[in-house]
Amino acid sequence: MLYRDEAIVLRTHKLGEADRIVTLLTRHHGRVRAVAKGVRRTTSRFGSRLEPFTHVDLQLAEGRNLDVITQAETITPFSSGLGQHYDRYTAGTVMLETADRLVAEEKEPSVQHFLLLVGGLRAMVAGDRGPGQVLDSYLLRSLAVAGYAPSFEHCARCGTLPTTGNTHRWFNPSMGGMLCTTCRMPGSVSPAPETVVVLGALLAGDWPVVETTDARHLREASGLVSAYLAWHLERALRSLEHVER
């Protein structure tokens, strides 16, 4: 049985002498692993269309273990806009690995994850915003879509709001975000109030706030995002080691 879908290529690895297994995040079929036959030959019709970061329109044939890619047409070659910029490329690689890890079930619909990844890569390529902030916003939103939405305003444990004009003092990834003084847990850290504000802005996509935030608070926010991501994925992403944080 044949089916069509659009997808972002997340990663590939070799199979045999000429084939590749391609891991895709599709719009309607979620995460799909499929075989691209003969794609490593120089005569392949669509070898370059099935590289990581490529947004493609595909036709696939259902298989017993792995589906088979029978057609591939490029929609947007995001790699061409990332390859010339180390900071954008490394941040984009983290986005691909995050999508691969968060969308664990194969062929389970995940339209929100797909749209979020396409939008994040588009923003990264445009270069209008800092790669680190685009990445942090993408990571927080992806975690929220996966059911791990952090709390930066209410106390993540008791739900109380801070007093007017303030933020809660304590952040703990294992508890889900900010904690009030009463609910503070061992291992919590105390970020600057400005850092807490920009974390909420990154999650909400409030770019005017993000763009007027001091660099030191953006750096602190990136560290907290990385810690929150590592907690919920149960281990750090390999690609995150190469990103300037």
PEQUIJO-V463805 format. One record per backbone hydrogen bond with DSSP energy under -1.0 kcal/mol. CO is the residue of the C=O (numbers start at 1). NH is the residue of the N-H. Records with the same first field share a line. If there is no record, write none. Layout:
CO: NH / NH
This chain:
1: 62
3: 60
5: 58
6: 27
7: 56
8: 25
9: 53
11: 23
13: 21
15: 19
18: 40
19: 15
20: 36
21: 13
22: 34
23: 10 / 11
24: 32
25: 8
30: 26
31: 107
32: 24
33: 67
34: 22
35: 69
36: 20 / 39
38: 41
41: 44
47: 50
51: 54
54: 9
55: 75 / 76
56: 7
57: 73
58: 5
59: 70 / 71
60: 3
61: 68
67: 35
68: 61
71: 59
73: 57
76: 55 / 78
77: 80
78: 81
79: 83
82: 85
85: 89
86: 90
87: 91
88: 92
89: 93
90: 94
91: 95
92: 96
93: 97
94: 98
95: 99
96: 100
97: 101
98: 102
99: 103
102: 104
105: 108
110: 114
111: 115
112: 116
113: 117
114: 118
115: 119
116: 120
117: 121
118: 122
119: 123
120: 124
121: 125
122: 126
123: 127
130: 134
131: 135
132: 136
133: 137
134: 138
135: 139
136: 140
137: 141
138: 142
139: 143
140: 144
141: 145
142: 146
143: 148
144: 147
151: 178
155: 159
160: 155
163: 166
170: 179
171: 189
172: 175 / 177
176: 151
177: 172
178: 156
179: 170
185: 188
189: 171
192: 196
193: 197
194: 198
195: 199
196: 200
197: 201
198: 202
199: 203
200: 204
201: 205 / 206
205: 207
206: 210
207: 211
210: 213
214: 218
215: 219
216: 220
217: 221
218: 222
219: 223
220: 224
221: 225
222: 226
223: 227
224: 228
225: 229
226: 230
227: 231
228: 232
229: 233
238: 241
239: 242
240: 243
